[in-house]
Amino acid sequence: MRENVIKYYESSRTHYTTYHNHKELSAWAGLILFVFFAGFINLMKLPVGFEVDAAITITVFVLIVSVLVFRYISNQLEMKDLGGAYVAASIAFTTDLITGNITDEELDEYMKVEESPDVQAQSRHVLPYKFLKKAKVLNSRGRGFQDTTKHMIYGILFIVSLLLVASKWGQVIA
């Protein structure tokens, strides 16, 4: 049974490593698509005689799209962080299982799944309770680089949005 549990956690590590990387790429892709959107909007000229109306419409549109992109990126980064915690928990448990003196009763705890109404991202309702508990602890530690990346993406999104709106209002003033 120990070999099967080890295989389970090795498989989990492989799956969530791919998942983690995919979510980070998705977050960056959302930002890149927003930059292309901003470039397209920036190329548009305001119609003569309706500059203020067009600038207001574009401002509202850019703000709505910015909020939607922010929510998308935020969701992707949150799932990336959780995927990374699952990878770390899988590595920790695989190490414990290979090197530790674990009894059969303790081994059962590595596979015990508790009923859960949570059917959100990452299929938490089918993952072992001990695994979820370890991942929760790991997801709350050492967040410096993760938070720096998150703030950098949000900062770029904010600056591009601000510059785009300022550019359109600059056309009104000019």
Backbone torsions as a table, in degrees:
resi	resn	phi	psi	omega
1	MET	NA	-36.2	-178.7
2	ARG	-57.0	-41.4	-179.0
3	GLU	-62.9	-38.3	179.4
4	ASN	-68.4	-37.7	178.1
5	VAL	-67.3	-40.9	177.2
6	ILE	-61.6	-44.2	178.3
7	LYS	-61.9	-38.5	178.8
8	TYR	-59.9	-48.6	-178.3
9	TYR	-72.1	-30.5	173.9
10	GLU	-67.1	-41.1	177.5
11	SER	-65.1	-40.4	177.6
12	SER	-61.5	-42.9	179.8
13	ARG	-61.1	-46.0	-179.8
14	THR	-61.7	-46.3	-179.0
15	HIS	-62.0	-48.7	-175.9
16	TYR	-76.4	-20.6	172.3
17	THR	-65.1	-46.8	177.6
18	THR	-62.9	-43.2	179.6
19	TYR	-61.2	-46.5	179.0
20	HIS	-56.9	-49.5	-179.2
21	ASN	-63.6	-40.0	179.8
22	HIS	-62.8	-42.4	-178.5
23	LYS	-67.3	-37.4	177.3
24	GLU	-67.0	-43.3	176.8
25	LEU	-61.6	-37.9	179.0
26	SER	-64.4	-39.3	178.3
27	ALA	-63.8	-47.4	179.0
28	TRP	-65.0	-36.9	178.9
29	ALA	-64.0	-38.9	176.3
30	GLY	-59.8	-41.7	178.7
31	LEU	-66.9	-43.6	-179.8
32	ILE	-63.1	-42.8	177.7
33	LEU	-63.3	-36.2	176.9
34	PHE	-65.4	-39.6	178.3
35	VAL	-63.1	-40.6	176.4
36	PHE	-64.5	-41.9	176.0
37	PHE	-57.6	-47.1	-179.7
38	ALA	-61.5	-41.7	178.1
39	GLY	-62.2	-40.5	178.3
40	PHE	-64.5	-46.2	179.9
41	ILE	-63.9	-37.8	-179.0
42	ASN	-65.2	-30.7	179.0
43	LEU	-72.3	-20.3	-179.1
44	MET	-70.8	135.3	176.6
45	LYS	-93.9	142.6	178.3
46	LEU	-73.9	138.3	-179.5
47	PRO	-67.6	136.1	-178.6
48	VAL	-63.1	132.8	179.9
49	GLY	91.8	-18.9	-179.1
50	PHE	-126.3	29.7	-174.9
51	GLU	-59.1	-46.6	-177.2
52	VAL	-67.0	-45.6	178.6
53	ASP	-60.1	-44.1	-179.9
54	ALA	-65.9	-40.3	179.3
55	ALA	-64.4	-40.8	177.5
56	ILE	-64.1	-45.7	179.4
57	THR	-61.1	-45.9	-179.9
58	ILE	-64.6	-40.1	179.2
59	THR	-60.7	-47.8	179.0
60	VAL	-62.3	-44.8	179.7
61	PHE	-60.9	-44.9	179.9
62	VAL	-64.3	-40.7	178.8
63	LEU	-64.5	-42.0	178.1
64	ILE	-63.0	-47.7	179.5
65	VAL	-64.0	-38.5	178.6
66	SER	-61.2	-43.9	179.0
67	VAL	-64.8	-42.1	178.5
68	LEU	-63.7	-42.8	178.5
69	VAL	-66.7	-39.9	176.6
70	PHE	-58.8	-46.1	179.3
71	ARG	-62.5	-42.5	178.8
72	TYR	-62.0	-49.8	-178.7
73	ILE	-63.2	-42.5	179.1
74	SER	-58.6	-44.8	178.9
75	ASN	-63.7	-44.1	179.8
76	GLN	-62.8	-42.6	-179.2
77	LEU	-69.2	-35.5	176.7
78	GLU	-64.3	-44.1	178.9
79	MET	-69.0	-33.1	175.7
80	LYS	-62.5	-46.3	179.5
81	ASP	-61.0	-42.7	179.3
82	LEU	-66.8	-39.6	175.9
83	GLY	-61.4	-40.4	177.2
84	GLY	-64.0	-38.5	177.4
85	ALA	-65.9	-36.5	177.4
86	TYR	-66.1	-38.2	176.5
87	VAL	-62.4	-47.2	-179.6
88	ALA	-62.9	-40.6	178.1
89	ALA	-64.8	-39.8	178.1
90	SER	-62.6	-42.5	178.5
91	ILE	-63.9	-45.2	-179.4
92	ALA	-62.0	-44.5	-178.6
93	PHE	-70.2	-38.1	177.0
94	THR	-61.5	-42.3	177.7
95	THR	-62.4	-46.4	178.0
96	ASP	-58.3	-44.0	-176.7
97	LEU	-68.6	-34.4	-178.6
98	ILE	-78.8	-41.4	-172.2
99	THR	-101.1	-17.9	-173.2
100	GLY	-89.5	161.2	173.4
101	ASN	-94.5	86.4	-173.7
102	ILE	-106.4	127.8	178.8
103	THR	-76.5	167.4	178.3
104	ASP	-63.4	-34.6	177.7
105	GLU	-65.1	-42.9	177.5
106	GLU	-66.8	-34.4	179.6
107	LEU	-63.1	-36.5	177.9
108	ASP	-61.6	-33.0	179.8
109	GLU	-65.2	-25.6	179.6
110	TYR	-73.2	-14.2	-177.7
111	MET	-120.0	-3.2	-175.6
112	LYS	-70.2	121.9	178.8
113	VAL	-108.5	125.2	177.5
114	GLU	-94.9	147.7	176.8
115	GLU	-60.3	135.8	-179.5
116	SER	-145.9	136.2	176.4
117	PRO	-78.1	-8.6	-176.8
118	ASP	-74.7	108.5	178.6
119	VAL	-119.2	33.3	179.6
120	GLN	-78.7	-160.0	-176.3
121	ALA	-57.4	152.6	176.6
122	GLN	69.9	13.2	174.7
123	SER	53.0	47.3	-178.0
124	ARG	-57.0	-30.1	-175.8
125	HIS	-70.1	-10.7	178.6
126	VAL	-116.3	3.7	-179.9
127	LEU	-93.6	147.6	-179.5
128	PRO	-59.2	141.8	-177.3
129	TYR	-58.8	-43.9	-178.9
130	LYS	-62.2	-37.8	178.2
131	PHE	-64.0	-47.0	179.8
132	LEU	-63.6	-39.0	179.3
133	LYS	-64.5	-44.0	178.6
134	LYS	-65.0	-43.1	-179.8
135	ALA	-62.4	-37.8	179.2
136	LYS	-62.7	-42.2	177.9
137	VAL	-65.1	-44.8	-177.9
138	LEU	-67.8	-28.2	-179.4
139	ASN	-77.0	-10.7	-179.0
140	SER	-103.1	0.8	-177.6
141	ARG	-115.3	152.9	172.5
142	GLY	55.9	48.9	-173.3
143	ARG	-94.5	5.6	-175.1
144	GLY	-51.8	-55.0	-177.3
145	PHE	-68.5	-39.5	178.7
146	GLN	-60.7	-44.6	-179.8
147	ASP	-68.7	-35.4	177.2
148	THR	-62.5	-45.0	178.0
149	THR	-60.6	-45.1	-179.6
150	LYS	-61.3	-46.7	-179.7
151	HIS	-66.0	-34.0	178.8
152	MET	-66.3	-45.3	179.5
153	ILE	-63.6	-45.8	179.4
154	TYR	-63.6	-38.3	178.6
155	GLY	-63.1	-44.0	178.4
156	ILE	-62.9	-43.4	178.7
157	LEU	-60.0	-45.1	-179.8
158	PHE	-64.9	-46.3	-177.4
159	ILE	-64.2	-43.6	179.3
160	VAL	-62.9	-42.6	178.5
161	SER	-61.3	-47.0	-179.4
162	LEU	-62.1	-45.3	179.8
163	LEU	-64.2	-37.4	179.4
164	LEU	-65.4	-46.6	179.0
165	VAL	-64.7	-42.3	178.9
166	ALA	-62.6	-38.2	179.2
167	SER	-63.0	-43.2	-179.6
168	LYS	-67.8	-40.8	178.0
169	TRP	-70.8	-27.7	174.2
170	GLY	-63.9	-34.2	176.4
171	GLN	-68.2	-31.8	178.8
172	VAL	-68.5	-44.7	-176.5
173	ILE	-69.7	-35.1	-177.2
174	ALA	-74.3	NA	NA
